[in-house]
Amino acid sequence: MGLGTFSIAKFTRAAGRAALDLVLPPLCLKCRAPVGEPQSVCAPCWGELRFLSAPHCAQCGIPFPHALGEGVKCAACLAHPPPFNVSRAALAYDDASRDLVLGFKHADRLETVPLFARWMVSASRDALRDADVLVPVPLHWRRLAARRYNQAAELAQAIGTLTRVPVDTASLIRTKATPSQGEMPSARARAKNVVRAFALAETGRAKIAGRRIVLVDDVLTTGATVGACAKLLTKAGAACVSVVTLARVVRPLSLSL
């Protein structure tokens, strides 16, 4: 494509977008106020969101109140190491982010996916840097039929497009139609709820063995779901398993054992 052709194509796209904006002005994905760019949030909503970044635990990614040095892990990871190498999340799951997350998860707000994927890539560069494959946490087929899409798979596909890391939606499967983790009253109940809930497809082991896997999910609460998946993938021979989520619950942190 020549420079002139490229310029014409670029102009045509810009003109088409301007015309569309006149008819359907872009709105904030959170509060629906007018914004300058499609698939974005307005300045006030942006200011309310808590984006997660360093300083944080080198393993689970929970934020530290101040820098403690490179490679420092939180007390929980030191006492009970999680079954994944690292975990990273873009947002704290709180009152400011809840509507955004639940709208995407339960209300068909798939237009939020490109923005969420950009946030996740920005927050998870160390986890994604050497990834061989992205594996979304699967839904049971009954829940997938009811919801019509797997939110983790939507995020994984968008992240894969941005990073050029391939996505594997077939190797990891959910074999039990468990109640929603959100219905569980405790961390112990969440862990029990996902026991033997996942398995590898017949061809999955060959695709997983020796590869650096990044699990993708929407929200990390206690880590029971991604932990169960990480254990299974590690047992299948994965070289390492990391976790990337859109949001995570941030509880009060103890820095000492």
N, C-alpha and C positions, 0 to 999 in steps of 0.2 A: 504493500500500500504506500503510495507516494505521500509526500508532505501535504500537498494540496487536498488529496482525498481524505487524509486523516483530519485536516482542519475542517473540511466540510462535514464529515461525520460527527466531529466534536461539536460543531455549531448546531447541527441538526438535533443532537441529543439535548443540548442545553436549551434550545428553543422549545423542544417537546416538553421538557420538564417545566419550563416557565409557563407554558400554556396549561399544563396539568395543575400547576400550583394555583393558577387563577381560578380554576374550577374547584379543585380540592386542595386547599391550602394545607401544608404539612402541620401536624399537631403533635404536641408533646406526648410521648408514649405513656407518660404517667398521669398527667393532669388534664391532657387534651387542650392545653392552651396553644395558640399559634407559635410556631418556631420557624427559624430560617432554613433549616435543613430537614429533609425527611429522615425518618428512623433516628430520632434524637430526642433528648429530653431538654426542657427549658432550664434556664439558669437557676431559678429557685429550687426546682426539683433536684437538679444536679447537686446543689449545695446541701440538700438533706440526705443524700445517699452517702453511706460510709464505704468508701472503697478500701480494700485491704491491700497493704503493701508492707515492705520491710519498714521497721524491724519486726520479725516474726520468728516463731519456732522453725528451725531448719528442717524439721520433718513434717509436722502436721500443719504448719502455717498459721497457727493461732497468733494473733498480733501481741507483741510485747509493748508495754507502756513506754519503753525507751530502749535504745540500742544496748545489747549485752555482748556484742562481739560476733564474729562470723562463725557459723556452724553450731551455735548454742541451741539446745533443745529444751522444751518446756519440761516441767516435772512429770507430767502425765506420760510423755513419750519416753522419758528415762525410766520410769517405774514400770510401764506396760507398753513396750514398743508396738506401734500399730503394724499391721501386716502389709503395709505399703511403704515405698521408699520416701516419697514426699507427697504432700497434699497442698493444693493451692486453690483459692477461691477469689472471685472478683469482688464480691460484696458481702457485707455483714447482713444476715437475714434478720431484719428488725421491722419496726413500724413503717419506716420510710421505704423499704424495698419490698415489703410483703405484697402489696397490690400488683406491682410489676411482675413479681415471680409467679403469684397465683393466677394472674390473668393469662400469662403464657402457659402455665401448667394445666389449667382447667377450663379456660375460656377461649381457646382457639386464637390467642393473640400471637400468631406466628410471625407477624410483621416485626416483632421485637427481636427475633433471632439474630439478624446480622449485627445489631448493636451489641447484644449480649456476647456474641462470639468475639467481637473486637475487644470487649472488656476482659474476657477470659484469657485471650491470648496475651494481652498486656500484663495481666497479673500472674501468668504461669509460664513465662519464658524459660525459666530454668527447668521446669518439668517437661516442657515440650521440645526443648532444644535437640535432644538426641532420640526422640521418639521414633519407633518403627511403625507403629500402628495405633490408631485411636479406637477404643472399644467402648461404646455406650452401654450403660447399665440397661439391661433389657426389661421390658414389660411382659407379664404373662399375656398369652394371646387373647384371653377374655377381656382383660383391661384394655389392651391395644384395640380390640374391636369396638369397645364402648367409647374410647377416647378418640380413636381414629388416627392418632399419631403418638409416637414415643418422643417425649420432650428431650430426653437425653440424646437420642439419635439425631434429632433436628440440630441440637447444639454441636454434636460431633461432626456432622456433615459440614456445617458452616465453618467450624474451626479447621477442618481438613481443607476446605477451599482456601482459607487464608494462609495456612502453613504448608500446604501440599503434602501433608502426612496422610497416608491412606486410612480409610475407615473400614472397620470390620464389624458388620452388624449381624453376622451369621454364626460366629463361633460360640459366643456366650448366650445361653438361653435361660429363660426363667421357667422352671418346671412346676412350681407351686403357685396357686392363686391365693397368696397370703393377703390378709387385711392390710390396708394402707399403714405404713410406718407412722403416719401422723396420728393414727388412732391408738398407738401403743402408749401406755401410761409411764413407762420408765425405760432407761437404757437397757436394763436386763430383758425387758419384754421385747424391745426392738431386736436385740441380738437373737433371742429365741425365735422370733417371728421369721427370720431369714435362714434358719438352719436348714440345710439341704434344699434351699429354694432355687439354687442355680446349678447349672450343669454345662458341660461342653458338648457341642454338637459332634457328631461322629467324625467330621473332618476338622474339628476345631483344634485338637491337640497339635497337629502338624503345623497349623498356622500360628500357634502361640509359642511353641518351644523355641527358646533362644532369642526371643524378640523382646524389645523394650516397649512395654505396653503402657498406654495412658488411658485410664478409665475416665469416662466423662459422665457426669450426672448433674442434676439441677441444684439440689440442696443437700448439704452435709449437716446432719444434726448430731448424732452420736458417732457416726462412722460405721454403724453396723452393716448397712447394705454394701457400701464399697469395700468394707473389710471382708465380708463373706466372698465377694467377687475376687478380691485380691488374693485371698488364700487359695481359691480354686485355680486361678491363673498361675500362681507361683508353683503350686503342686503340679501343674501341667508343664512346667519347665520354662516359664517366662524368665528372661534374664533379669528383669526388674519390672515393678508395677508402680506407677505413680497415679495420682488422682487429681483431676481438675473439675471444679464445680462452679456454677454460676454464683451461688451464695452459700454461706455457712452460718450456723448459729455460733455466736461468740459469747461464751460464758465467762464469769469472773475467773481470773487466772491466778494459780499459785505457782510462784517461781522457785519454790524450794520443796524438797522431798520431805 
